[in-house]
Amino acid sequence: MNNNVYNDLLIHGFIQEKVDEDVDIVKEILKLKEEKNAIILAHYYEIAEIQDIADFIGDSLELSKQAAETNADIIVFCGVHFMAETAKILSPQKKVLLPDLKAGCSLADSCPEQEFEKFIAQYPEHIVISYINTTAGIKALTDIICTSSNAAKIINSLPEEQKIIFAPDKNLGDYLNSITGRKMVVWNGACHVHERFSLEKIVALKNENPDAKILAHPECEKPVLIMADYIGSTSALLKYSVNDKAEKYIVATESGILHQMKRKSPEKSFIPAPPDDSTCGCNECNFMKLNTLEKVYLCMKYELPEIIIEEDMRKRAEKSILKMMEISNKPGL
């Protein structure tokens, strides 16, 4: 079965192979990992079972950087499509697999390449800074990539008079404008998870738990950020919850991070901030949760679906990531 056929079957839901109930899937995955010299990356938003078998757990860019430094032949990226693309951009010699091709990203999808190219053409004197949560095509159109951890540092490294386009997350862009004093032109994109938080329900949770601190990702809408005791990237939220002295937290980001928070601070309480469109008490990324142990096993067994990026685009996308790394590594910034 070739890659295109398998991908078509997977996209349309026709892959029906099931692992026998008496098979130890975790054991088989670990066996395949050894046989194929593979590593498994898991984003913080993945299901707990996948996080527990991963070689590396973290934010998207850090995972790709860690994978690039290994001698693995195969990278199994348990995350979403743009994350696997980033791994391929930084490790072109390695085979990069994504367990489910339908694991996309609403934020990346909110910035189509052709529309964005027309948008930046309207602002010829502007430098383009794009969030890591973008497709390879958008990265190829970008001057400097950033993460939620280093975005302010990247922006502040540029002269105050430098005009900037920021994409694709409008909430993150507006937040960065507020803390840097810039007036960046911001693309109108958003993450479906971080836009769904209910301010009313968070207020109610805070009233019920007055001793709880509110932790929020900067992709959240402004009213949620105003309420937050601490704002930071997923990894920064995790680090804060470990080092801070409070014993209870309301966490306004994708609920998958609570697995690591509980592992690192079992004596503390973590409450997921709820969405406004559900009776569920947590807010999950529909795309992240498409990945399962069974799909990881099948992906490793067949070495499909594989992430392929045309080399010219890969090089242009890599340039914007390397520029970010160059600025981030400068002392004093």
KEKE-3310 file (N, C-alpha, C; in steps of 0.2 Angstrom, whole numbers, plus 5000, padded with zeros to 4 digits):
npx = (5004:5004:5009:5000:4988:4986:4985:4973:4964:4964:4961:4947:4942:4943:4952:4952:4958:4961:4968:4971:4963:4970:4983:4997:4997:5005:5017:5020:5022:5033:5042:5043:5048:5061:5066:5065:5073:5066:5059:5047:5037:5027:5015:5010:4996:4991:4983:4983:4989:4997:5006:5012:5020:5029:5045:5049:5041:5032:5031:5027:5039:5050:5050:5052:5065:5072:5071:5078:5091:5094:5099:5089:5080:5067:5054:5040:5027:5016:5005:4999:4996:5004:5014:5021:5026:5035:5044:5049:5054:5065:5072:5076:5082:5077:5063:5047:5032:5015:5002:4988:4982:4971:4973:4973:4974:4965:4969:4981:4974:4966:4973:4976:4987:4987:4979:4985:4997:4993:4988:5000:5006:5000:5007:5020:5032:5033:5040:5037:5031:5028:5018:5023:5013:5008:5006:5019:5019:5015:5026:5036:5033:5036:5046:5052:5050:5040:5038:5025:5032:5044:5040:5038:5051:5057:5050:5054:5067:5068:5070:5061:5054:5052:5040:5027:5020:5009:5005:4997:4987:4975:4972:4984:4992:4986:4988:5002:5005:5000:5009:5021:5020:5019:5012:5007:5002:4989:4984:4968:4966:4962:4963:4953:4951:4956:4948:4936:4934:4924:4920:4911:4909:4922:4923:4913:4919:4931:4924:4920:4931:4941:4954:4961:4973:4973:4978:4983:4984:4992:4984:4971:4956:4955:4947:4948:4962:4964:4959:4968:4981:4993:5001:5006:5016:5012:5022:5027:5017:5016:5029:5027:5017:5023:5033:5027:5019:5006:4991:4981:4974:4966:4965:4967:4969:4972:4966:4974:4986:4985:4988:5002:5004:4998:5006:5019:5016:5009:5002:4995:4980:4971:4961:4952:4948:4932:4924:4912:4902:4898:4893:4903:4917:4929:4941:4945:4956:4950:4957:4970:4966:4963:4973:4978:4983:4982:4982:4995:5002:4999:5003:5017:5020:5017:5024:5018:5005:5016:5025:5028:5038:5040:5056:5061:5052:5053:5066:5064:5055:5062:5072:5065:5063:5076:5081:5073:5079:5092:5090:5084:5095:5104:5113:5107:5095)
npy = (4994:5011:5027:5038:5031:5025:5037:5042:5033:5034:5047:5047:5039:5025:5016:5001:4992:4983:4981:4966:4961:4954:4958:4967:4983:4994:4988:4983:4994:5000:4990:4991:5004:5002:4993:5000:5011:5023:5038:5044:5058:5068:5080:5092:5092:5080:5064:5056:5043:5042:5052:5046:5036:5042:5048:5061:5075:5090:5107:5112:5117:5115:5101:5097:5102:5095:5082:5084:5083:5071:5054:5047:5038:5039:5049:5050:5060:5064:5074:5089:5093:5104:5104:5092:5095:5105:5098:5090:5100:5104:5092:5086:5075:5064:5052:5058:5055:5056:5051:5052:5060:5068:5076:5091:5109:5122:5135:5136:5133:5144:5154:5154:5151:5158:5169:5175:5179:5189:5198:5202:5208:5220:5228:5233:5238:5231:5219:5202:5193:5177:5166:5150:5141:5138:5134:5125:5133:5146:5149:5149:5161:5170:5181:5180:5167:5164:5159:5157:5158:5166:5177:5190:5194:5192:5202:5214:5214:5221:5237:5251:5258:5250:5242:5230:5215:5203:5186:5170:5172:5182:5185:5182:5191:5204:5204:5204:5216:5224:5222:5225:5238:5240:5243:5232:5226:5214:5198:5191:5178:5163:5151:5137:5131:5140:5151:5147:5147:5150:5165:5168:5156:5154:5164:5160:5148:5153:5160:5149:5144:5153:5153:5148:5151:5158:5152:5156:5154:5164:5164:5165:5174:5192:5196:5184:5184:5196:5192:5183:5176:5173:5173:5163:5152:5135:5127:5136:5138:5126:5125:5136:5132:5122:5128:5138:5144:5142:5131:5127:5128:5136:5132:5139:5133:5120:5105:5094:5097:5096:5083:5082:5092:5087:5076:5081:5089:5082:5085:5096:5105:5105:5113:5112:5125:5129:5127:5137:5131:5119:5106:5099:5098:5102:5108:5103:5100:5095:5090:5086:5076:5066:5057:5041:5027:5015:5021:5026:5014:5008:5017:5017:5004:5003:5014:5026:5038:5049:5064:5075:5088:5100:5103:5117:5125:5120:5124:5138:5140:5135:5145:5156:5150:5148:5161:5165:5158:5162:5176:5173:5167:5177:5186:5196:5200)
npz = (5000:4995:5000:4996:4994:5006:5014:5008:5011:5025:5028:5023:5032:5031:5035:5044:5051:5066:5081:5089:5104:5114:5112:5118:5116:5120:5123:5110:5103:5109:5105:5091:5091:5095:5085:5074:5076:5081:5088:5099:5100:5110:5112:5125:5125:5121:5124:5140:5140:5128:5131:5141:5135:5128:5122:5122:5130:5127:5122:5105:5096:5104:5105:5092:5091:5100:5094:5082:5087:5090:5085:5079:5066:5063:5066:5076:5078:5089:5089:5081:5063:5059:5068:5066:5053:5056:5063:5052:5044:5052:5053:5040:5035:5042:5043:5046:5055:5056:5067:5064:5050:5049:5060:5062:5064:5071:5072:5063:5052:5050:5044:5028:5015:5002:5004:5015:5009:5000:5009:5016:5006:5005:5015:5012:5019:5031:5043:5044:5057:5062:5072:5079:5077:5063:5046:5035:5023:5027:5036:5026:5020:5030:5040:5053:5064:5079:5096:5109:5121:5117:5110:5114:5116:5103:5096:5104:5100:5088:5080:5087:5077:5067:5057:5059:5054:5062:5064:5066:5076:5083:5097:5104:5097:5100:5114:5114:5108:5119:5129:5124:5119:5105:5089:5080:5065:5065:5060:5058:5066:5075:5089:5092:5104:5114:5112:5116:5130:5144:5151:5161:5168:5172:5181:5190:5195:5201:5212:5219:5222:5230:5234:5223:5210:5194:5179:5163:5145:5133:5121:5124:5125:5129:5141:5149:5150:5158:5170:5174:5185:5181:5165:5152:5141:5137:5142:5151:5160:5166:5172:5181:5189:5196:5203:5210:5226:5228:5231:5223:5207:5193:5177:5162:5148:5135:5141:5142:5147:5161:5165:5166:5175:5186:5188:5191:5202:5213:5225:5224:5218:5202:5192:5177:5166:5160:5144:5135:5128:5131:5142:5148:5159:5155:5143:5127:5114:5099:5088:5093:5101:5092:5090:5095:5105:5097:5084:5084:5085:5072:5063:5066:5062:5048:5044:5040:5040:5031:5033:5020:5013:5001:4995:4992:4998:5011:5014:5014:5024:5035:5036:5042:5055:5059:5060:5071:5081:5081:5085:5098:5105:5107:5118:5132:5127)
capx = (5000:5008:5008:4994:4982:4985:4982:4967:4960:4964:4957:4940:4940:4942:4957:4948:4962:4960:4973:4968:4962:4975:4989:4999:4999:5011:5023:5022:5025:5040:5046:5044:5052:5068:5067:5065:5076:5061:5057:5040:5036:5020:5013:5006:4989:4989:4980:4988:4992:5002:5011:5016:5025:5033:5052:5049:5034:5033:5028:5029:5045:5055:5050:5056:5072:5075:5071:5083:5097:5094:5101:5084:5079:5060:5051:5033:5025:5010:5003:4995:5000:5010:5020:5025:5029:5040:5049:5052:5058:5072:5075:5074:5085:5073:5056:5042:5026:5009:4997:4982:4982:4966:4974:4975:4974:4961:4973:4985:4969:4963:4978:4977:4993:4986:4976:4990:5002:4989:4988:5007:5008:4997:5011:5027:5037:5033:5043:5032:5032:5022:5018:5025:5007:5007:5009:5025:5018:5015:5032:5040:5031:5038:5053:5054:5045:5041:5033:5022:5037:5049:5037:5040:5059:5058:5047:5058:5074:5068:5069:5054:5051:5050:5033:5027:5014:5009:5000:4990:4983:4973:4972:4991:4995:4984:4992:5009:5004:4999:5015:5027:5019:5019:5006:5008:4996:4987:4980:4962:4965:4961:4963:4946:4951:4957:4942:4929:4933:4918:4922:4906:4910:4928:4921:4910:4924:4935:4920:4919:4938:4944:4961:4964:4976:4971:4984:4980:4988:4990:4980:4965:4953:4957:4944:4951:4969:4964:4957:4973:4986:4999:5000:5012:5015:5010:5028:5028:5012:5018:5034:5024:5013:5028:5037:5023:5017:4999:4990:4975:4974:4961:4970:4964:4972:4969:4966:4979:4992:4984:4991:5009:5004:4997:5012:5024:5014:5003:4999:4991:4974:4971:4954:4952:4943:4927:4921:4905:4897:4897:4892:4909:4921:4936:4941:4949:4957:4947:4962:4975:4963:4962:4978:4977:4988:4981:4985:5002:5005:4998:5008:5024:5020:5017:5028:5013:5006:5023:5025:5033:5038:5044:5063:5062:5047:5056:5072:5062:5052:5068:5076:5062:5064:5083:5081:5071:5084:5097:5088:5083:5101:5108:5114:5105:5089)
capy = (5000:5016:5033:5041:5026:5024:5043:5043:5029:5037:5054:5046:5034:5018:5011:4998:4987:4983:4977:4961:4963:4951:4961:4973:4989:4998:4983:4982:5001:5000:4985:4994:5009:4999:4990:5005:5017:5028:5041:5046:5065:5070:5087:5092:5091:5073:5060:5054:5036:5044:5056:5041:5032:5047:5049:5068:5078:5097:5112:5110:5118:5111:5094:5097:5104:5089:5077:5085:5082:5063:5050:5043:5038:5040:5053:5049:5066:5064:5081:5090:5093:5109:5102:5087:5099:5109:5093:5089:5106:5104:5086:5084:5068:5059:5051:5060:5052:5058:5045:5054:5065:5073:5080:5098:5114:5127:5141:5136:5133:5151:5158:5151:5154:5163:5175:5178:5182:5195:5202:5205:5213:5227:5231:5231:5240:5227:5213:5197:5188:5172:5161:5143:5137:5139:5129:5127:5138:5152:5150:5151:5168:5174:5183:5177:5163:5165:5155:5161:5160:5171:5182:5197:5195:5193:5209:5219:5215:5225:5244:5253:5261:5244:5240:5223:5211:5197:5181:5171:5173:5189:5186:5183:5198:5210:5203:5206:5224:5227:5222:5228:5245:5241:5243:5227:5224:5208:5194:5189:5171:5161:5144:5136:5129:5146:5156:5144:5148:5154:5170:5167:5150:5154:5168:5155:5143:5157:5162:5143:5142:5159:5152:5146:5155:5157:5152:5157:5154:5171:5164:5166:5181:5197:5196:5179:5186:5201:5189:5178:5178:5172:5171:5160:5147:5129:5125:5141:5137:5120:5127:5140:5128:5118:5132:5143:5141:5140:5124:5126:5132:5135:5132:5141:5131:5114:5101:5089:5099:5094:5077:5083:5096:5082:5071:5085:5092:5078:5087:5102:5103:5108:5113:5114:5131:5126:5130:5140:5128:5112:5104:5096:5102:5103:5111:5099:5101:5090:5087:5083:5069:5061:5052:5036:5022:5011:5024:5026:5008:5007:5022:5014:4997:5004:5020:5030:5043:5052:5071:5077:5095:5101:5106:5124:5127:5118:5129:5145:5139:5134:5151:5160:5147:5149:5168:5166:5155:5167:5181:5171:5166:5183:5188:5203:5201)
capz = (5000:4995:5005:4994:4995:5013:5016:5006:5016:5032:5028:5023:5038:5028:5039:5048:5055:5073:5085:5093:5111:5118:5110:5122:5111:5122:5122:5103:5101:5111:5101:5085:5092:5095:5079:5068:5078:5081:5094:5100:5103:5112:5114:5131:5124:5119:5129:5145:5138:5123:5135:5146:5131:5124:5123:5124:5130:5128:5117:5098:5094:5108:5103:5085:5092:5103:5089:5078:5090:5091:5080:5077:5059:5062:5072:5077:5081:5092:5090:5075:5057:5058:5072:5062:5048:5059:5064:5046:5042:5056:5052:5033:5033:5045:5041:5051:5054:5060:5068:5060:5045:5051:5066:5060:5069:5069:5071:5057:5046:5050:5040:5022:5012:4997:5007:5019:5004:4997:5015:5017:5000:5007:5020:5010:5024:5037:5044:5046:5062:5063:5077:5077:5075:5056:5041:5032:5018:5030:5038:5021:5019:5036:5041:5059:5068:5086:5100:5114:5126:5115:5105:5116:5115:5096:5095:5107:5097:5082:5081:5088:5071:5063:5056:5060:5054:5067:5062:5064:5082:5085:5104:5106:5094:5104:5120:5113:5107:5125:5134:5121:5116:5098:5085:5075:5061:5067:5056:5061:5067:5082:5091:5094:5111:5118:5111:5119:5137:5147:5157:5166:5171:5176:5187:5195:5198:5206:5217:5222:5224:5230:5235:5217:5205:5187:5174:5156:5139:5129:5115:5127:5124:5133:5147:5153:5152:5163:5176:5176:5189:5177:5158:5149:5136:5140:5146:5156:5164:5169:5177:5186:5194:5200:5207:5214:5232:5229:5231:5219:5201:5188:5171:5155:5142:5134:5148:5142:5152:5168:5166:5168:5181:5192:5189:5194:5209:5215:5231:5222:5214:5196:5189:5170:5165:5156:5138:5135:5123:5133:5150:5150:5164:5152:5136:5124:5107:5095:5084:5097:5103:5086:5090:5100:5105:5091:5078:5085:5083:5065:5060:5066:5058:5041:5043:5036:5035:5031:5031:5015:5011:4995:4997:4991:5003:5017:5016:5015:5031:5040:5037:5047:5061:5061:5062:5078:5086:5081:5090:5105:5108:5108:5126:5134:5124)
cpx = (5004:5005:5001:4988:4981:4982:4975:4962:4959:4960:4949:4938:4939:4947:4953:4952:4962:4966:4969:4968:4968:4982:4991:5001:5005:5018:5025:5025:5032:5045:5048:5048:5060:5070:5069:5069:5072:5061:5050:5040:5028:5019:5009:4999:4986:4986:4985:4992:4997:5008:5016:5021:5030:5041:5053:5042:5036:5029:5031:5036:5051:5055:5054:5063:5076:5076:5077:5090:5098:5097:5095:5083:5071:5058:5043:5030:5018:5008:4998:4999:5006:5016:5024:5029:5035:5046:5053:5056:5065:5076:5074:5077:5081:5066:5052:5035:5021:5004:4991:4982:4977:4967:4977:4975:4970:4964:4977:4980:4966:4968:4980:4983:4992:4983:4981:4995:4999:4989:4995:5009:5005:5002:5018:5033:5037:5037:5037:5035:5026:5023:5020:5019:5004:5009:5016:5025:5018:5022:5037:5039:5034:5045:5056:5048:5046:5036:5030:5027:5042:5047:5039:5047:5060:5056:5052:5065:5074:5067:5062:5050:5049:5043:5033:5020:5014:5004:5002:4985:4981:4974:4980:4994:4993:4987:4999:5010:5004:5005:5021:5026:5019:5012:5006:5001:4995:4982:4974:4961:4964:4961:4956:4945:4951:4952:4936:4929:4927:4920:4917:4907:4917:4927:4918:4915:4929:4931:4920:4926:4942:4952:4965:4967:4974:4977:4981:4986:4987:4986:4972:4962:4955:4954:4947:4958:4969:4963:4963:4978:4993:4997:5006:5011:5014:5016:5029:5023:5013:5023:5032:5021:5017:5031:5033:5021:5010:4997:4984:4976:4969:4965:4966:4969:4970:4971:4971:4985:4991:4987:4998:5009:5003:5003:5018:5022:5008:4999:4995:4985:4974:4964:4954:4946:4939:4926:4914:4900:4897:4896:4898:4913:4927:4935:4947:4950:4955:4952:4967:4972:4961:4967:4977:4983:4988:4984:4992:5005:5005:5003:5015:5025:5021:5022:5024:5008:5013:5022:5030:5032:5042:5051:5063:5058:5051:5062:5070:5059:5057:5071:5072:5063:5071:5084:5079:5076:5090:5096:5087:5090:5106:5108:5111:5098:5083)
cpy = (5006:5022:5036:5037:5026:5031:5044:5039:5031:5043:5052:5041:5027:5013:5008:4993:4988:4979:4972:4963:4960:4954:4967:4978:4992:4994:4983:4989:5002:4996:4988:5000:5007:4996:4995:5011:5023:5032:5044:5053:5066:5077:5087:5091:5084:5069:5057:5047:5037:5048:5051:5036:5036:5047:5057:5071:5086:5101:5110:5111:5115:5104:5093:5098:5098:5083:5077:5083:5075:5060:5045:5043:5040:5044:5052:5055:5065:5071:5083:5092:5098:5107:5097:5090:5102:5104:5091:5094:5106:5098:5083:5077:5062:5058:5053:5058:5055:5053:5046:5060:5071:5077:5087:5103:5120:5134:5142:5136:5140:5156:5154:5155:5159:5169:5179:5182:5188:5200:5206:5209:5220:5231:5230:5233:5236:5221:5208:5193:5184:5168:5154:5139:5139:5134:5130:5132:5145:5154:5152:5158:5173:5176:5180:5174:5165:5160:5159:5162:5165:5176:5189:5199:5196:5200:5215:5220:5219:5232:5246:5256:5256:5242:5233:5220:5205:5193:5175:5173:5180:5190:5187:5189:5204:5210:5206:5214:5227:5227:5224:5235:5246:5241:5239:5227:5216:5204:5191:5181:5169:5153:5142:5134:5136:5151:5153:5145:5152:5159:5169:5161:5150:5159:5164:5151:5147:5159:5155:5141:5149:5159:5150:5152:5153:5157:5152:5157:5161:5170:5165:5173:5186:5197:5190:5181:5191:5198:5185:5181:5177:5170:5169:5155:5140:5127:5129:5140:5131:5122:5131:5136:5123:5122:5137:5140:5140:5133:5122:5131:5131:5137:5133:5139:5124:5109:5096:5090:5097:5087:5078:5088:5092:5078:5075:5088:5088:5080:5093:5100:5108:5107:5116:5120:5128:5130:5133:5136:5121:5111:5101:5101:5104:5106:5107:5101:5095:5086:5083:5076:5064:5055:5048:5031:5017:5014:5025:5020:5006:5011:5020:5008:4998:5010:5025:5032:5047:5059:5072:5084:5096:5105:5113:5127:5126:5123:5136:5145:5139:5141:5155:5157:5148:5156:5169:5163:5159:5173:5179:5169:5172:5185:5195:5205:5198)
cpz = (5000:4999:5003:4995:5002:5016:5014:5010:5023:5032:5027:5028:5036:5031:5044:5052:5062:5076:5089:5101:5116:5117:5115:5117:5113:5121:5114:5100:5103:5107:5094:5085:5092:5089:5073:5070:5078:5088:5094:5103:5105:5115:5121:5131:5122:5125:5134:5143:5133:5127:5139:5142:5127:5126:5126:5125:5131:5123:5110:5096:5098:5107:5097:5086:5095:5098:5084:5081:5092:5085:5077:5069:5058:5068:5071:5081:5083:5094:5084:5069:5057:5062:5069:5056:5050:5061:5058:5043:5046:5055:5045:5031:5037:5043:5047:5049:5059:5061:5064:5056:5047:5057:5064:5065:5067:5068:5065:5051:5045:5046:5033:5018:5007:4999:5011:5014:5001:5003:5016:5012:5001:5012:5018:5014:5030:5037:5046:5051:5063:5069:5075:5074:5068:5052:5038:5027:5021:5033:5032:5019:5025:5037:5047:5062:5075:5090:5105:5120:5124:5111:5107:5115:5108:5094:5097:5104:5091:5084:5082:5082:5066:5063:5056:5058:5058:5065:5066:5070:5084:5093:5106:5103:5098:5111:5119:5112:5114:5130:5130:5119:5109:5095:5079:5071:5062:5062:5061:5062:5074:5083:5094:5101:5115:5117:5114:5127:5139:5152:5163:5171:5175:5182:5193:5199:5203:5212:5222:5225:5225:5231:5229:5213:5198:5183:5167:5151:5136:5123:5118:5125:5130:5140:5152:5155:5158:5170:5179:5181:5186:5170:5155:5144:5140:5145:5152:5162:5169:5174:5182:5191:5198:5205:5212:5220:5233:5229:5226:5213:5196:5181:5165:5149:5140:5139:5148:5146:5159:5170:5169:5174:5187:5194:5193:5201:5211:5221:5230:5218:5208:5193:5182:5169:5159:5150:5139:5132:5125:5141:5152:5155:5161:5145:5132:5116:5103:5091:5087:5099:5098:5087:5096:5100:5099:5085:5078:5082:5075:5061:5060:5062:5051:5039:5038:5041:5036:5029:5026:5013:5006:4997:4997:4997:5010:5019:5017:5022:5036:5041:5042:5054:5064:5063:5069:5083:5086:5086:5097:5108:5109:5115:5127:5131:5128)
residu = (MET:ASN:ASN:ASN:VAL:TYR:ASN:ASP:LEU:LEU:ILE:HIS:GLY:PHE:ILE:GLN:GLU:LYS:VAL:ASP:GLU:ASP:VAL:ASP:ILE:VAL:LYS:GLU:ILE:LEU:LYS:LEU:LYS:GLU:GLU:LYS:ASN:ALA:ILE:ILE:LEU:ALA:HIS:TYR:TYR:GLU:ILE:ALA:GLU:ILE:GLN:ASP:ILE:ALA:ASP:PHE:ILE:GLY:ASP:SER:LEU:GLU:LEU:SER:LYS:GLN:ALA:ALA:GLU:THR:ASN:ALA:ASP:ILE:ILE:VAL:PHE:CYS:GLY:VAL:HIS:PHE:MET:ALA:GLU:THR:ALA:LYS:ILE:LEU:SER:PRO:GLN:LYS:LYS:VAL:LEU:LEU:PRO:ASP:LEU:LYS:ALA:GLY:CYS:SER:LEU:ALA:ASP:SER:CYS:PRO:GLU:GLN:GLU:PHE:GLU:LYS:PHE:ILE:ALA:GLN:TYR:PRO:GLU:HIS:ILE:VAL:ILE:SER:TYR:ILE:ASN:THR:THR:ALA:GLY:ILE:LYS:ALA:LEU:THR:ASP:ILE:ILE:CYS:THR:SER:SER:ASN:ALA:ALA:LYS:ILE:ILE:ASN:SER:LEU:PRO:GLU:GLU:GLN:LYS:ILE:ILE:PHE:ALA:PRO:ASP:LYS:ASN:LEU:GLY:ASP:TYR:LEU:ASN:SER:ILE:THR:GLY:ARG:LYS:MET:VAL:VAL:TRP:ASN:GLY:ALA:CYS:HIS:VAL:HIS:GLU:ARG:PHE:SER:LEU:GLU:LYS:ILE:VAL:ALA:LEU:LYS:ASN:GLU:ASN:PRO:ASP:ALA:LYS:ILE:LEU:ALA:HIS:PRO:GLU:CYS:GLU:LYS:PRO:VAL:LEU:ILE:MET:ALA:ASP:TYR:ILE:GLY:SER:THR:SER:ALA:LEU:LEU:LYS:TYR:SER:VAL:ASN:ASP:LYS:ALA:GLU:LYS:TYR:ILE:VAL:ALA:THR:GLU:SER:GLY:ILE:LEU:HIS:GLN:MET:LYS:ARG:LYS:SER:PRO:GLU:LYS:SER:PHE:ILE:PRO:ALA:PRO:PRO:ASP:ASP:SER:THR:CYS:GLY:CYS:ASN:GLU:CYS:ASN:PHE:MET:LYS:LEU:ASN:THR:LEU:GLU:LYS:VAL:TYR:LEU:CYS:MET:LYS:TYR:GLU:LEU:PRO:GLU:ILE:ILE:ILE:GLU:GLU:ASP:MET:ARG:LYS:ARG:ALA:GLU:LYS:SER:ILE:LEU:LYS:MET:MET:GLU:ILE:SER:ASN:LYS:PRO:GLY:LEU)
# end
